Amino acid sequence: SFACPYITGIVALMLEARPDLTPFQIKTILYAIAKRNEEAATSAAG
């Protein structure tokens, strides 16, 4: 999956702007802004 490099970049930008964020805060923010992919449940790719 190419998701890891994207998330790593997002977290790096978050920490650049707010170096005081804890891992828990970062996880909470990522979960809050995430969108559910409804197609993933029906996709046969893989």
N, CA, C and O atoms as a MOPAC input file, in Angstrom:
PM7 MOZYME 1SCF
protein

 N      0.83400 1    -1.18400 1     0.00000 1
 C      0.00000 1     0.00000 1     0.00000 1
 C      0.87800 1     1.24700 1     0.00000 1
 O      1.93100 1     1.29300 1     0.63600 1
 N      0.42400 1     2.22700 1    -0.71200 1
 C      1.15100 1     3.48900 1    -0.74300 1
 C      0.63600 1     4.43500 1     0.34200 1
 O      1.00900 1     5.60700 1     0.37200 1
 N     -0.21200 1     3.93400 1     1.22500 1
 C     -0.76000 1     4.77300 1     2.29100 1
 C      0.31300 1     5.18100 1     3.29900 1
 O      0.29400 1     6.30700 1     3.79600 1
 N      1.24100 1     4.28400 1     3.60500 1
 C      2.27500 1     4.58600 1     4.60600 1
 C      3.08600 1     5.83300 1     4.26500 1
 O      3.24300 1     6.69600 1     5.12800 1
 N      3.60600 1     5.96500 1     3.04900 1
 C      4.35500 1     7.19100 1     2.74400 1
 C      3.50100 1     8.45700 1     2.84600 1
 O      3.99000 1     9.50800 1     3.26100 1
 N      2.24300 1     8.35500 1     2.47200 1
 C      1.36100 1     9.52600 1     2.58400 1
 C      1.16700 1     9.92200 1     4.04500 1
 O      1.29000 1    11.09400 1     4.39900 1
 N      0.86400 1     8.94300 1     4.88400 1
 C      0.63100 1     9.23100 1     6.30500 1
 C      1.90800 1     9.74400 1     6.96200 1
 O      1.86100 1    10.66100 1     7.78200 1
 N      3.04100 1     9.15900 1     6.60500 1
 C      4.31600 1     9.61500 1     7.15500 1
 C      4.56100 1    11.07900 1     6.80800 1
 O      5.01600 1    11.85200 1     7.65200 1
 N      4.26200 1    11.45800 1     5.57600 1
 C      4.41300 1    12.85000 1     5.16500 1
 C      3.47900 1    13.77800 1     5.91200 1
 O      3.86800 1    14.87300 1     6.31700 1
 N      2.24200 1    13.33600 1     6.09200 1
 C      1.26700 1    14.14300 1     6.83300 1
 C      1.72700 1    14.34600 1     8.27000 1
 O      1.66200 1    15.45600 1     8.79900 1
 N      2.19300 1    13.26500 1     8.90100 1
 C      2.65700 1    13.36100 1    10.28900 1
 C      3.88000 1    14.27400 1    10.37900 1
 O      4.00400 1    15.04800 1    11.32900 1
 N      4.77600 1    14.19300 1     9.40800 1
 C      5.95200 1    15.07000 1     9.40600 1
 C      5.54000 1    16.53500 1     9.32800 1
 O      6.09600 1    17.37900 1    10.03100 1
 N      4.56800 1    16.83400 1     8.47700 1
 C      4.08300 1    18.21400 1     8.37100 1
 C      3.39400 1    18.66000 1     9.65600 1
 O      3.54300 1    19.80500 1    10.08400 1
 N      2.64200 1    17.75200 1    10.26700 1
 C      1.98600 1    18.07900 1    11.53800 1
 C      3.02300 1    18.41100 1    12.60500 1
 O      2.87500 1    19.38400 1    13.34400 1
 N      4.07800 1    17.59400 1    12.68000 1
 C      5.10400 1    17.81700 1    13.69700 1
 C      5.95400 1    19.04600 1    13.40100 1
 O      6.48800 1    19.66800 1    14.32000 1
 N      6.08100 1    19.39600 1    12.13800 1
 C      6.79400 1    20.62500 1    11.79400 1
 C      6.02100 1    21.83800 1    12.31100 1
 O      6.60400 1    22.79100 1    12.82700 1
 N      4.70000 1    21.78000 1    12.16000 1
 C      3.85600 1    22.89000 1    12.60600 1
 C      3.65600 1    22.88500 1    14.11800 1
 O      3.59200 1    23.93900 1    14.75100 1
 N      3.55900 1    21.68000 1    14.69100 1
 C      3.29000 1    21.54300 1    16.13100 1
 C      4.18900 1    20.46600 1    16.73700 1
 O      3.73000 1    19.34600 1    16.95800 1
 N      5.45100 1    20.77700 1    17.00900 1
 C      6.37800 1    19.76700 1    17.52600 1
 C      6.00300 1    19.23000 1    18.90500 1
 O      6.57200 1    18.23500 1    19.35600 1
 N      5.06500 1    19.87100 1    19.57200 1
 C      4.65100 1    19.43700 1    20.90200 1
 C      3.58600 1    18.33900 1    20.88000 1
 O      3.19700 1    17.85000 1    21.94100 1
 N      3.10700 1    17.94200 1    19.70600 1
 C      2.07200 1    16.90800 1    19.62600 1
 C      2.61100 1    15.56200 1    20.10600 1
 O      3.74100 1    15.18300 1    19.80000 1
 N      1.78400 1    14.85600 1    20.85700 1
 C      2.15100 1    13.51800 1    21.31500 1
 C      1.67800 1    12.49500 1    20.28500 1
 O      0.82400 1    12.80600 1    19.45500 1
 N      2.22300 1    11.27900 1    20.32800 1
 C      1.73900 1    10.24100 1    19.41200 1
 C      0.23000 1    10.01000 1    19.53100 1
 O     -0.44200 1     9.78400 1    18.52400 1
 N     -0.30200 1    10.06500 1    20.74700 1
 C     -1.74100 1     9.88100 1    20.93500 1
 C     -2.52900 1    11.00200 1    20.25800 1
 O     -3.55200 1    10.74400 1    19.62400 1
 N     -2.06500 1    12.23000 1    20.38700 1
 C     -2.74400 1    13.36000 1    19.75000 1
 C     -2.71100 1    13.22800 1    18.22900 1
 O     -3.70500 1    13.50800 1    17.55800 1
 N     -1.58100 1    12.80500 1    17.69100 1
 C     -1.47000 1    12.62300 1    16.24300 1
 C     -2.45000 1    11.56000 1    15.77500 1
 O     -3.15200 1    11.75400 1    14.78300 1
 N     -2.50000 1    10.44000 1    16.48300 1
 C     -3.42900 1     9.36100 1    16.12700 1
 C     -4.87200 1     9.84700 1    16.18800 1
 O     -5.66800 1     9.54300 1    15.30100 1
 N     -5.20900 1    10.59600 1    17.22400 1
 C     -6.56400 1    11.11400 1    17.38300 1
 C     -6.93200 1    12.04600 1    16.23200 1
 O     -8.04000 1    11.96800 1    15.70000 1
 N     -6.02200 1    12.91400 1    15.85000 1
 C     -6.27300 1    13.84000 1    14.73700 1
 C     -6.45700 1    13.07000 1    13.44000 1
 O     -7.37800 1    13.35900 1    12.67500 1
 N     -5.59100 1    12.09100 1    13.18100 1
 C     -5.69700 1    11.30700 1    11.95000 1
 C     -7.03100 1    10.56700 1    11.87500 1
 O     -7.66000 1    10.52800 1    10.81800 1
 N     -7.46100 1     9.98300 1    12.98600 1
 C     -8.75900 1     9.30700 1    13.00400 1
 C     -9.90200 1    10.29300 1    12.78200 1
 O    -10.89300 1     9.95500 1    12.13500 1
 N     -9.77300 1    11.50200 1    13.31100 1
 C    -10.84000 1    12.49400 1    13.19200 1
 C    -11.00300 1    12.99600 1    11.75700 1
 O    -12.11300 1    13.32600 1    11.34000 1
 N     -9.90900 1    13.05500 1    11.00400 1
 C     -9.99700 1    13.59000 1     9.64300 1
 C    -10.12700 1    12.50700 1     8.57600 1
 O    -10.30600 1    12.81100 1     7.39700 1
 N    -10.03700 1    11.25200 1     8.98600 1
 C    -10.10300 1    10.14300 1     8.02200 1
 C    -11.50800 1     9.99800 1     7.45200 1
 O    -12.50300 1    10.27200 1     8.12300 1
 N    -11.56400 1     9.56300 1     6.20400 1
 C    -12.83800 1     9.27500 1     5.55300 1
 C    -12.91300 1     7.78300 1     5.28300 1
 O    -11.93000 1     7.17200 1     4.86400 1
 N    -14.06300 1     7.20600 1     5.52100 1
 C    -14.24600 1     5.77900 1     5.27800 1
 C    -14.36700 1     5.53800 1     3.77800 1
 O    -15.09100 1     6.25100 1     3.08400 1
 N    -13.65900 1     4.53500 1     3.28800 1
 C    -13.70400 1     4.15800 1     1.88700 1
 C    -14.72400 1     3.03600 1     1.72500 1
 O    -14.42400 1     1.87500 1     2.00400 1
 N    -15.91400 1     3.37800 1     1.27800 1
 C    -16.98900 1     2.39100 1     1.13600 1
 C    -16.69300 1     1.37800 1     0.04100 1
 O    -17.20200 1     0.25800 1     0.09000 1
 N    -15.88000 1     1.74700 1    -0.94900 1
 C    -15.55600 1     0.83300 1    -2.03500 1
 C    -14.63100 1    -0.28800 1    -1.58000 1
 O    -14.60200 1    -1.34900 1    -2.20400 1
 N    -13.88700 1    -0.08000 1    -0.52100 1
 C    -12.92400 1    -1.07900 1    -0.06900 1
 C    -13.60100 1    -2.39900 1     0.28500 1
 O    -13.01700 1    -3.46600 1     0.09300 1
 N    -14.80400 1    -2.33700 1     0.78900 1
 C    -15.51000 1    -3.55400 1     1.18700 1
 C    -15.95000 1    -4.37700 1    -0.01700 1
 O    -16.15700 1    -5.58400 1     0.11000 1
 N    -16.09500 1    -3.75400 1    -1.17200 1
 C    -16.58600 1    -4.47300 1    -2.34400 1
 C    -15.51900 1    -4.66600 1    -3.41200 1
 O    -15.78100 1    -5.28700 1    -4.44300 1
 N    -14.32800 1    -4.14500 1    -3.18100 1
 C    -13.26200 1    -4.24300 1    -4.17800 1
 C    -12.67400 1    -5.64500 1    -4.20200 1
 O    -12.40600 1    -6.23100 1    -3.15300 1
 N    -12.47500 1    -6.17900 1    -5.39200 1
 C    -11.89700 1    -7.51300 1    -5.53400 1
 C    -10.42100 1    -7.44700 1    -5.89100 1
 O     -9.79500 1    -8.47900 1    -6.13400 1
 N     -9.86500 1    -6.25900 1    -5.92500 1
 C     -8.45100 1    -6.11600 1    -6.27500 1
 C     -7.58100 1    -6.65600 1    -5.15300 1
 O     -7.98300 1    -6.67200 1    -3.98900 1
 N     -6.40900 1    -7.09100 1    -5.51100 1
 C     -5.49400 1    -7.50800 1    -4.46300 1
 C     -4.72500 1    -8.66900 1    -4.85000 1
 O     -3.90100 1    -9.15100 1    -4.07200 1

